[in-house]
Amino acid sequence: MSYANQSPLSFSEKELLDLAIAWVVLSVAFALLLAPIHRGIGTVGGFVTMIGLSFVTVGVAFLLHELAHKVVAIHFGQLAEFRADYQMLFLAIMSALIGFLFAAPGAVYHRGRITPRENGLISVAGPVTNVALAGVFLPIMLFGSILGGGLLERIGYMGVLINLFLAAFNMIPFGPLDGKSVLTWSKSVFALTFATCLGLLALFLLEFGLQF
């Protein structure tokens, strides 16, 4: 059966709810990691500000990553919807509380006839989208102080860093992460994509460091 007539931008109520919950929980988890007020570091105002910054940067990175999976899956005739993984969302909060973050909030599940190549392309679409988003946030970071002050510069910085981190993280060939499906399809595509994502993240950190 083909599902080619499904609109790439149609969402069920359950899918919208799962996307919203994952967006909020990820934003809070990143805020706990980057502004750990629970460990007596920073202020309530700083923590609230970090939640807002995370909502804009982490939220956009997560949402467009998942939408990329969905759009490509539907392009290949799949029925595709995002489902949050509530155990992994809980793990994201718990890990952030102790100083690291494992972010696997859920996945776009799809069904229908599919080849290994198509499945690999669906998987690689998410990390590639994050790399492209990093390119969008980069000029905001570089010209933020000219365009509107430190807040824009900070949004741009976080947008680049978070997107490059998510791209590299999701290319790890483990469990539900995208890298496993890409590696199963093509070792060369996996190697090129993973090396690019990891290299860009390393270069960014070497040039700009961690600034929160």
Rosetta blueprint (number, residue, H / E / L):
1 M L
2 S L
3 Y L
4 A L
5 N L
6 Q L
7 S L
8 P L
9 L L
10 S L
11 F L
12 S L
13 E H
14 K H
15 E H
16 L H
17 L H
18 D H
19 L H
20 A H
21 I H
22 A H
23 W H
24 V H
25 V H
26 L H
27 S H
28 V H
29 A H
30 F H
31 A H
32 L H
33 L H
34 L H
35 A L
36 P L
37 I H
38 H H
39 R H
40 G L
41 I L
42 G L
43 T L
44 V H
45 G H
46 G H
47 F H
48 V H
49 T H
50 M H
51 I H
52 G H
53 L H
54 S H
55 F H
56 V H
57 T H
58 V H
59 G H
60 V H
61 A H
62 F H
63 L H
64 L H
65 H H
66 E H
67 L H
68 A H
69 H H
70 K H
71 V H
72 V H
73 A H
74 I H
75 H H
76 F L
77 G L
78 Q L
79 L E
80 A E
81 E E
82 F E
83 R E
84 A E
85 D L
86 Y H
87 Q H
88 M H
89 L H
90 F H
91 L H
92 A H
93 I H
94 M H
95 S H
96 A H
97 L H
98 I L
99 G L
100 F L
101 L L
102 F L
103 A L
104 A L
105 P L
106 G E
107 A E
108 V E
109 Y E
110 H E
111 R E
112 G L
113 R L
114 I L
115 T L
116 P H
117 R H
118 E H
119 N H
120 G H
121 L H
122 I H
123 S H
124 V H
125 A H
126 G H
127 P H
128 V H
129 T H
130 N H
131 V H
132 A H
133 L H
134 A H
135 G H
136 V H
137 F H
138 L H
139 P H
140 I H
141 M H
142 L H
143 F H
144 G H
145 S H
146 I H
147 L H
148 G L
149 G L
150 G H
151 L H
152 L H
153 E H
154 R H
155 I H
156 G H
157 Y H
158 M H
159 G H
160 V H
161 L H
162 I H
163 N H
164 L H
165 F H
166 L H
167 A H
168 A H
169 F H
170 N H
171 M L
172 I L
173 P L
174 F L
175 G L
176 P L
177 L L
178 D H
179 G H
180 K H
181 S H
182 V H
183 L H
184 T H
185 W H
186 S L
187 K H
188 S H
189 V H
190 F H
191 A H
192 L H
193 T H
194 F H
195 A H
196 T H
197 C H
198 L H
199 G H
200 L H
201 L H
202 A H
203 L H
204 F H
205 L H
206 L H
207 E H
208 F H
209 G L
210 L L
211 Q L
212 F L
